[in-house]
């Protein structure tokens, strides 16, 4: 009975220590660098700030009863939030935002990352317990803690939803073990279903891993008693999991298929890729697991025999390492395109390396103990620890901009790679020296593990400084400002339907929806291609998968029921709120969602002819809605004739000048557009320097954040001299200067009526 009680205590410690150590270390880092919950810094950056935080706040509104998960007017003018939830937010931890104020959600992401890392340590410990029976508890604890501090988590934690697949993967490994060893498929069905619910598109990579597992298992166990049965059970169980979760992945996949992500073909993308990966970025993901790779390499060199199961794991590790070096195979794992974040399956490779490492640590060692050898080995190991600590302090500082390149740009460079490679070699040498002494029997296993734990602690400090602390320090002011913006929430007292726009891209495209206001802005991979194309042709900004409310005209703003503008700049606006976080204006023109047309017809607005410029589209809209055209298109002093294909060509140094007599009230716009794309940059960006009456309105147009029609200003009874200086050779499909008679537009909007009622505007 006493032995049984001790065994239970050891198992409890084995499972409890890894998540506890993870939590304690992360809390130490947060305390040390003034990060939430001890300070005001957040590790949020990149997609966590642009997507996760804002979408969490939109989901908080749904939990509070102020929205619907099936349809949201806060995104893209109206879209299904169901797919967005399962693409970005599907996690049990997500529901914690119910209890967090909106302005603190960005800071609370520190806690969410920490909790998911602790969960990863727990599931890793469970996996080592079930799949590595001979592994001693101290080794299991050390390897379990290494998993949440791996390179994948360090580099990709800002995609918060991916961390759910990180802590679920060890459970999948257990389920595959039970499937092959005990022919019990239930856990496999449950785990695969949970992974599908957590993140269905990362699950595509899980499916690839499962296929590789089945292939390797079939080859290594071809004549085995249960080989055919395991393959059959795997196929049936996978089909059951797919059917059980079809209500999630099928509608989400249909949303994805109609999004702008499908613009580039899979085969074309793979065929056009380089043969070698961007190793400056992808290889550092493996550097954080130096301990495992050092032991695996030494174990392979030693030529020790392995069991069939351990050989399978080693082969799978080798197969998942290939995409880290061969770019076409890497892109195949990502269905052809990843834009940023290459090797999104990296957590699989890392955990397989830890499993192989665990196998090496299971093997007994014959000790050749002597005081001389013990003291010499200990001295060398201690010197290695001190050297690692010195190297960590001198090189792996969050203020070292070179080594922290990834945390600024999402991409490593040659300089950062050299420094990270040096760090890896340093730590690898320290691990190798201690491990060799242990394998030769010069030091006991507990001594070796103690040395390894101290080195790993220094390693954790190094990599958290590079990948977590650096962005927290760099983005501290930006994150504080983003949190302050939520004070704009609830400032509009209006019971009618309306949308809110932003005058310039000061905030993220999902921010308006996160504030609780209806918006046409949106940024996720589920943004509809048709919607993105339509908004671009209406004159609004957008790059990659983003649609912005920046741009457009006063006519299209009115048409889309945009009744309010944050930080506006249109004449005639009425200020309704002002604070340090921004201002909210009421726009002078507004049309209700439903209109009773008296003089217009929507026949011509069913679809816009592809040959129309954006100025001509404004004319069509005005004539269709009001029965009269409130737009005027202007010609330059020297008329610009289109080419035979309808495009306009410009050369570097060319100057285009306009002299325009403005009568009454007009808002004047400049247009330069060359069709829809889902690229981060376009050839026409930075084409023109724009001057109006001798004053520079825009030193560079179009640009990434402002590529809709450019508002040159509001004028009345004056003469404009507009100068466009061309900075590059380009061709564009839509070009010109046009104006909108805002005085007449306001009259028409005031007289426009909703069905069954007359507008009070």
N, C-alpha and C positions, 0 to 999 in steps of 0.2 A: 504493500500500500504506500509505503514511504517513497519507494522508487518511482511508483506511478505518479505520485504528487509532484516529485521533482521534475519528471518528464513533462508534465503539464505546464509547470512554471517555466521551463526552458523553452517550450513551444510558444508560450505566451510572450516571453521576452523576444523570441526570434521574430514574431510577427509585429509586435508593438514597437520595437526599437527602431527599425528603418523609417517608418513615417514620423516617429517622434524626433529622431535625429534630423530628418529633413526639415521639420517644422522649426526646431530650435535654431538650426543654422540659418534658415531664411529670416527668422525673426531677428537674429543677430545682424544679418546684412541690412535689414530694414532699419534697425535701431542705429547701426553704425553710420548709415548714410542719410539719415533724416527722411526715411521713406515711410509712407502710410503702413501700419496704423500709428507709428510713433512720430511721424512728421507729415509734410505736405507734398512730398515727391511721389510720383507714380512711375512705375516702369512701363507705362503705356506709351507706345509709339507706333508709327506706321499704320497697318491695318487695324490694330487694336483701337487706336484713336479714331480712325476714319470710319470704321465699320462696327467693330464689336461694341464699343461703349455706347455709341448712338443707337444701335439696334437693341441693346439691352434696355436702354431707356424707353424705346418704343414698346418693347415687350412689357416693361413695367406698367406702362399706361394700359396695356391689354389686361394685365393681372388686376389693375385697379378699376377695371370696368369702363375705361375710356377709349376703347378700341376693339376691333375684331381681328382674330388671327386669320380669318378667311378672306378679308378684304380690307385694305388700308388705303385711305386717301392721303396719308402722310408721305407716300413714296410714289414717284413716277406719275403723279396725277391720279393715281388709283391703281393698286396692284394687289395680288394675292400675297399675304404675309406668311401663309402656310409654308410655302417653299423656302422663304427666307429664314424662317425659324429652323427648319431642319437642315438648312445649309450652313448656318452660322451659330445657332444658339442652343441646339438640342443637347441638353445636359441637365442632370438633376441639380447641379450647382447653380444653374441659371436662375432658378426660382428664388434664390436668396436676394435678388435685387428688389423683390417685393418690399423688403424691410429697409432698403437703403435710399436716402434722398438722391434725387437725380444728380445734383452737383457733386455727390461723393462717389458715384459709380466708377468714375475713372480711377479714383484712388482705391476703391474696393477691388479693382482688378488685381492689385497686389495680393489680396487675400485669396482670390479665386485661383491665381497661378500657384500660390503656395499650397492650397488644399489639393489641387490636382497633382502636384508633384508628390505630396505625401501619399496620395492614393496610389500613384505609380510605384512608390517604394513598397507599399503594402502588397499590391498584387504581384510584384516581382518576388517578394519574399514567399508568398504562397506558391508561386511557380517553382522556385528552387526547392521548397519543401516537398512538393509532389513529384517533381521530375528529376531531382538530384538527391536521392535518398541518402547517399553516402556523404554529402557535403556537410561539414560541421557548421554549427550555428554562427560562430564569429565570421567565417568566410561568407556565409549566406547573408548576414547583416551588411557586411562591407559591399558585396556585389549588389544587394538590393538598393542601397543608398546611391550607388554609382549610376543606377538607371535614371532616376529623375534629374540627375545633374549631367546627363549626357549632352552631346553637342546638338542633337535635334531639339531638345527642350530649350537649351540656352539660346539657340539661334531662331527658333520658330515659335516661342511661347506667345508672341503677339497675336498669332492665330489661335486664340484661346480654345476654339472648338477642337483643334487637333490634339490637344492634351488629353481629351477623353479617349481617343484611340490609343494613346500611349499607355494609359493605365488599363485599358481593356485587352491589349495584345498579350500580356502574360497569361491572362485567363484563357485566351484562344490557344496558346501553347499547351496549357494544361488539358484543355478539351481535346486537342489532337493527340496528346499522350494517352488520354483515357480511351479515345477512339481506337487507336492502334494496339494498345496494350490490353484493354479490357472489353473492347467492342461495345462501349457505352456512348451513344451519340447525343444524348439529351443535352449535356452541357455545351457541346459544340453548336447545337441549334440555338440555344439560348444566347450564347456569347456572340455568335455571328449576327444574330438578330439585333442584339444590343449595339454592336458596332455599326450596323446598318442604320439604326436609329440615331446614333451619335453623329455620324458623318458619312453619308452615303457615297460621296465621291472619293474619299480616302479609302473607302471599302473596296473600290475598284482595285487598288493596290494590294489590299488584303486578299482579294480573290486571286490575283497573280501569284502571291505567295502560297496560297493554298494549292494552286495548280502545280507550282514547283515542288511543293511538299509531296503531293500525290505522285508526281513523276519520279522524284528521288526515292520515295518509299517503294514504289513499284519495281524500280530497277534493283534496289538493294535487297528487297524481299520477294523477288520474283517467284521463287519456289516455296515461299513461306505458306504456312497453313491458312493464315487469315488474310493474305494480300488481296485476293479478289473480293473478299467480303468487306474489307476496309474501304476499298475503292467504291464499291457499290453503296455502302452506308454513307460515305462522304458525298457522293452525288445526290442521293436521296435527301440527306440532311440539309445540304446546301439549297436544294430546290424548296424544301419546306421553309427554311429561313427566308428565302427570297419571297415566297408567297405570303408568309406571315408579316413581312414588312413592305409589301407592295404598295400599301396605302401611304407609305412615306416616300419611297424612292421613285415610284412611277410618276406621280404628279410633279415631284421636284425635278426629275429628269426631263419631263416635258417642258417645264419652265426653262431649264437650262438649255434645251435644244432650240428654243425660240429666242434665246438671248443673243447678245452681240458676241458672245464667246465663240459661237459657231461660224464666225466669219471666215476663218482660215481652215482649210482642210487638214485633217490629221496626217495623211500620207505626204502631202506637199510640205508640211512643216518638218516632218522627220527627214524627208529626202533632202531638204535644203539646209539641214543643221550641220555643224562642224562634227568631225569625228571624235575630238577630244572635249571633254567637259570643261567648264570654267572651274578648273581645279583650285583657283584662288579662293573660290567660295565654297565648293562642295567638300573638299578634303578636310578643312578645319572641323567639319561636323564629326569626323572620326577622331580628331586629335584629343577630344575631351575624354576619350575612353582608352587612354594610353595603357593603363594597367592590363586590361583584357587583351589587347593586341600584342603586348610584349610577351605575356605568358603564353598566348597561342603560338606565336612565332617560335619561342624557345621550345615549346612542347612539340611542334612539328619537326624542328631540327633534331630533337633528341631521338626521333623515329620510334617513339613508344606506340605499341599496338592499342587500337581502340575498339570498342564494341560497335556493332552495326548501327545502333541508334546514335552514338556519338559521331560516327562517320557521316551519317545523314545530316546532322546539325552542321558539321564542318563544311560539307558540300553546299548546303543551303546558304551558309555564310559567304562562301566563295561566289555563288551565283548572284547574291544581292550586292556584292561588292563591285561587280562588273559595271553597273550603271554609274558608279562614282567616277569612272574613267572613260567610258564610251558613251558619247552624247546621244546618238540615235537610240540606243537601248534605254538610256535615261528618259528620253522623251516618250518612248513606248510605254513606260510605266505611268506617264502622265497624260495618256491619250493624245500625245503629240505636241502639247503646248503647256508651259507652266508660267510663262511671263517672268515671274520672280519665284523665289523659294524652290530651287531645284532639289531633287532627291527628297521629296516629301514622304517617302517610305523609309527614311533613314532610321527611324526608331526600330524598325524590323531588324536592320543590319546590326544596330547597336545591341539589341537584346540577344540576338543570336551569338554575338561575340561574347557576351557575358555568360551565356549557357556553355559555350565551348571552354571559356575560362574556368567555369565551375567544375567542368569535367576534369580539367588538369589539377585543380585544387583538391579533388576527391582522392587522388592517388596518394597512398602512403609513402613516406620518405624514410630511408634508413639513416639514422643520425650517426655522424662520426664526430661526436662531441669531444672537444678539448678546450681548455681555457684560452690557449693562444688563438685558435681559430675563432672561437666565440668572440673574444675581445676585438680581434682584427676585423671580423665581419661587422660587428656592432659599430665599430669606429667608422668604417667606410660608409655604412648605412646612415649614421648620424651626420657625417660630413655631407652626404647627399641631401639629407633633409635641410640642413642649414644653407646649402647652395641653392636648393629649390626655393627656399624662403627668400633669400637675397634676390634671386632672379625674379621672383613674383613681385617683390616690392619695387624693384628698379624698372621692370619692363611692363608687367601686367597691371598698369595703373589705369583707372577710369579716365585719367586726364591725358593719357597717351593717345593722341588723335590717330596716329598711324596704325597702331595695332587694333584700334576700335573702328576701323573703316566700315566694317559690315554694319555696325550699329548706327551708322549715319546714312548709308546709301543702299542697304540690302545686298551689297556686293562687296566681296573682298577684292583687294588689288595686290599687285606684286609685293609692295612693301609690307602690307599686313600679313600676307602669306609667309614671307620670309621670317617675320618675327614670331608668328604663331608656330611655324615649323621649328624654330629654335626652342620655343617653350615646350613643344611636344618632345623633341629630342632630349631636352634636359630632364623632363619628368620620366620619360621612357627609360633613360639611362639609370635614374635613381631606382625605379621599379625593378629594372633588370638586375642591378647589382644585388638588391635585397633578395630577389627571387632565386638567383643563381646560388647565393650562399645558403638559402633554405633548401634548395634541391640537392646540394652537395652534403647537406646534413650538418652545416656549421652552426646554424641557429635553429631554434625551435620554431614551430609553426606560429605559435602565439606571438613570438617576438617579431617574426616576419610580417604577420598581419598588423601588428602595432606600428611597425615602420611604414607599411603600406597605407595604413589609415592616416598617419601624420602627413605623408606625402599627398594623399588624396585631399586632405583638408586644405592644404596649401593650393592644390589644383582647383578646388572649388572656389576658393577666394579669388584666384586668378580669373577664372572664366566668368564668374558672376560679376566681377568688376568690369570685364570687357563687354559682356552682352546684356547685363541688366542695370548695373549701376551707372555706366556711361550714358545710356539713353535717358535714365532718370534724371541725371544731372544736366544733360544737354537740353532736354525738353521741359525742364522744370517750369520756366516762365510760360511757355506755350500751353502746357497742361493746366496750369493754374488759370490762365485766361480762358481755356476751353471750359473749365468747370464753372467759371464766373458767368459764362454765357447763359447758363440755365436760369439765371435771374430774369431773363427775358420771357420765360414761360409764364403763361397766365396773365399777360398784360393787355390782351385785346378783349374788350367787352363788346361782342357782336354775336347775335344769335343767327344771323343769316349765314348761308354757305359762303366761304371765302377761302382763298389760298394766300400764302405768304411767300415772298421771294426775297432774295438777297441782292443788294446792289452790286457787290463785288465778292469774290471768293475769299472772304476773311475766315469763314468757318467751313467745316467739312460739309459735303453735299447732303449727308444724312442728318445734319444738325437741326434743320428746321422741323423735320418730322420728330426728332428727339425732344424738341421743345413742346411738342403736342399740337403743332399747327399743320394744316394740310399744305402739301407742297408738290411741285413737279420735279424737284431735285431727287436724285437717288444715286447710290453707288454700291452695287453688289454685282456678283457674277450672274445674277438672275435678271438684270435689267433688260427689258425687251428690246430686241434689235429694231423692230418697227417703231417703237416709241422713241428710241434714241435717234433714229433717222429723221422722224417727223420733227422732233424738237430742234435738231440741227438745222433743218430746212426752214423752220419758223424763225431761226435767228438766235437760238440759245447756245451757250457754250457746252462743251463736252469732249472729254478724251477717254481713251481706254473704255471702261465700263461705266463711266460717270455721265450723268446728265445733270446739268446745273441750271438753276434759275437765273444765273447771271446772263445778261444779254437780252435778246428779244427786243420788242418795241412796245410802245405804249398801246398800240393796237392789239398785239398778241397778248400782252398782259391783261388787258380788259377782257379779251375773248376767253382766256383761261381763268377768269374770275379771281385774278390776283388783286386783292383789295388792299394789301398791306405790304410794306417793304422794310427790310431791316437795313439800317445805315443808308438810306436812300439819297438820291441826288436829282430827282425829277422836279421841275418847277410846278408849283401848285400843290405840293404835298402838304399834308396836315400832320404835325408832330403830335403823337398821342402818348409816347413814353420816351424818357431819356434817362440813361444811367451810365455808369462807368463801363458797363459791359456792352453798351450799344444803344441805338435809337430805333424806334419803330414809327414809321410814317404811314398815313392813310393815303393811298394813291388817288389822284383826281378822276381817273376813268375806271369804270367797273361795269361789267355785264354779269347778270345772274347766270347760274348754271343752265336754266331753261329760258329760252327766248321765243317770243312770238314775232316772227319775221313779217314785216309789212311790205317793205320794198325789195327785200333780198331773196335769194334762193341759194340753197346749199348744193345744188347739182354740181357745180364746178369744184366743190371742196371735197368731194368723195376721194379724189386722189389728185395730187399735183403732177402736172406733166414734168418729166425728168429734165426737160430742156429749160424750165423756168429758173430764172435767177431768184435769189431771196427777196430782192426788191419787187419783182413781178408777183411773187407769191403774196406779199403784203397787199398788193393791188387787188389780186383775186379775192382775198379774204374780205377786204373792205367792201368791194362791190357785191359780194355774195351776202354779207351780213346786213349791210345798210342800204344797198341799192345805189350807192354812189361811192366814188373813189376819193379817199382823203389823202392819198399818197401822191408824191411827185418825184420823178426820177430825173437826175441832173446829168448833164454831159460835161466832160472836162473841156478845157479851152481848146485842146487838140483832141478831137474825138478818137476814142480807142476802139478800133474795129476788132471783133472776135475772129479767131482763126476758122478754118474750114470745119473743124470739129466742134465749133461753138465755144471753145475755150479762149481765155485772154492770156496773152504772153507778156512777160515783163523781163527786163534785163537789169543787171546791176548798174546803179548810177542813174537809171532813168528817173525822171521827175514828172509827175502828173499834177496839173494845177486846175483848180476850179475857182471861178468867180461867180457867185450866186447871189442874186437879189432876193431876199426873204421878205415876204409880205405877210401881214397878220402874225399868228403864232405858229411856229413850227419846231419840231424836234428833228434834228438832222442826224443821219446815220451813215456809216461807212461799212461796206461789205467786202469780204474776201474769203471765199470758201471753195473747196474743191472736192466735195463729195464726202460720203460717210466712210469712216474707218474706225477700227478698234485699237489703234496704235497709241502709244504714249506721246509720241511726237509725230508731226506731219511735215512734209516738205515745205508747205506754205508758211509755217511758223516763222516769226521774226522777219517778215518780208518788208513791211513799210514802217517808216518813221513818219508820224502824222502831226502836222502843224495846222492850226486854225488861227487866222489873223495874227500870225507871228508868234503864237504861243504853242509850245509843244503839248499836244493833248495826250499822245501816246508815243513813247520813244520806240516801241516795237509792237507791231500788230500784224497778224494774230499771234497769240501766245498760248501756252498750255492752259492757263487759268482764265483766259478771256479770248475766245475764238468765235463767239457769236457775232452778230452785227454790233458795231462799235458806236455808241452814242457820242456824237461830237458836241452836243449841247442843245440847249433850248434857246431859240432866238425869235425876235419879232422886229419887223420893219428895219432891217439892217442888210449890209452886204458882207458876205463871207468870202474870205480868201483861204482856200484849203490847199495845202501842199502835201503831196505824198512822195517821199523819197524812197526809191526801191533799193533794198540792201542785198538782193540776190536774184538769180535767174529762176523764175518760176512760171508755171501755168496754173490757172485756176478756172473753175467752171462758172463761178458767180462772182461778179465784181461790180462796184459802182457806189455812187453816193445818192441817197434819196432822203426825202423828208416826209413827215406826217403832219398834217394840219391838225394840231392838237386842240385848237379852239373849236373847230367843227367836230372833231372826234368826241370832245366832252359833251357837246350838245346832243349828238346822236346817241351816246351812252345814256344820258339822262332821260331821253325820250324813249329808249328801248324798254319794252315791256316783257315781263315774265308771263307765262300762260295763266290766265285767270286773274291777273293783278297788274297794276301799273307800277312801274318802278318809282320809288320815293327819292331816288338820287337826282 
